[in-house]
């Protein structure tokens, strides 16, 4: 049985979740459901995703060309896109 409920989320989190759902061609409901299933699952080690840091080049001692570390929105978008790519290979 599916139930309806109301949740209150920070605006930034909801915006990011909606963007991720669109990028993955899925509903916000399915994204939230998957996240809740991961959090409440018995196997906590598998549910913790590793955070991917922005690409870094040791050769030049800084970020790769085209990456502005001062632009946090662009870094977040890059991270979201990398997450989507990882999820494509996960299924």
C-alpha positions as CSV (number, residue, x, y, z in Angstrom):
1,X,0.0,0.0,0.0
2,X,1.4,3.4,-1.0
3,X,0.8,6.3,1.4
4,X,1.1,10.0,0.9
5,X,3.0,12.2,3.3
6,X,4.4,15.7,3.6
7,X,8.0,16.4,4.3
8,X,9.8,19.6,4.9
9,X,13.2,19.9,3.3
10,X,15.7,22.7,2.9
11,X,15.2,24.5,-0.4
12,X,18.7,23.8,-1.6
13,X,18.4,20.1,-0.9
14,X,15.0,19.9,-2.7
15,X,16.4,21.8,-5.7
16,X,19.4,19.5,-5.9
17,X,17.2,16.4,-5.6
18,X,14.8,17.6,-8.3
19,X,17.8,18.3,-10.6
20,X,19.2,14.9,-9.9
21,X,15.9,13.2,-10.6
22,X,15.6,15.0,-13.9
23,X,19.1,14.1,-14.9
24,X,18.4,10.4,-14.1
25,X,15.0,10.5,-16.0
26,X,13.1,9.5,-12.9
27,X,10.6,11.0,-10.4
28,X,11.5,12.8,-7.3
29,X,9.4,10.3,-5.4
30,X,11.5,7.4,-6.7
31,X,14.7,9.2,-5.7
32,X,13.5,9.9,-2.2
33,X,12.3,6.3,-1.9
34,X,15.7,4.9,-2.9
35,X,17.4,7.2,-0.5
36,X,15.2,6.2,2.4
37,X,15.7,2.5,1.5
38,X,19.4,3.0,1.7
39,X,19.3,4.8,5.0
40,X,17.0,2.2,6.7
41,X,18.7,-0.9,5.2
42,X,20.5,-3.3,7.5
43,X,23.7,-3.1,5.4
44,X,24.9,0.4,6.2
45,X,28.4,-0.1,4.7
46,X,27.0,-0.5,1.2
47,X,24.7,2.5,1.5
48,X,27.4,5.0,2.2
49,X,28.4,6.5,-1.1
50,X,31.9,7.8,-1.4
51,X,32.2,11.5,-2.0
52,X,34.0,12.2,-5.3
53,X,36.3,15.2,-5.1
54,X,36.8,17.5,-8.1
55,X,39.4,16.3,-10.5
56,X,42.9,17.2,-9.5
57,X,46.2,17.2,-11.5
58,X,49.5,16.7,-9.7
59,X,51.3,17.7,-12.8
60,X,50.4,21.4,-12.5
61,X,49.7,21.4,-8.8
62,X,46.1,22.5,-9.0
63,X,42.7,21.8,-10.6
64,X,42.6,20.8,-14.2
65,X,42.1,23.5,-16.8
66,X,38.5,24.8,-16.9
67,X,37.7,24.0,-13.2
68,X,37.1,27.1,-11.1
69,X,37.2,26.0,-7.5
70,X,35.7,29.3,-6.4
71,X,32.5,28.4,-8.3
72,X,30.8,26.1,-5.8
73,X,27.6,25.7,-8.0
74,X,29.7,24.5,-10.9
75,X,31.6,22.1,-8.7
76,X,28.3,20.7,-7.3
77,X,26.9,20.3,-10.8
78,X,30.0,18.4,-11.8
79,X,29.7,16.2,-8.8
80,X,26.0,15.6,-9.6
81,X,26.9,14.6,-13.2
82,X,29.6,12.3,-12.0
83,X,27.1,10.7,-9.6
84,X,24.6,10.1,-12.5
85,X,27.4,8.4,-14.5
86,X,28.3,6.2,-11.6
87,X,24.7,5.2,-11.1
88,X,24.3,4.2,-14.8
89,X,27.1,1.6,-14.2
90,X,25.7,0.6,-10.8
91,X,22.4,-0.8,-12.2
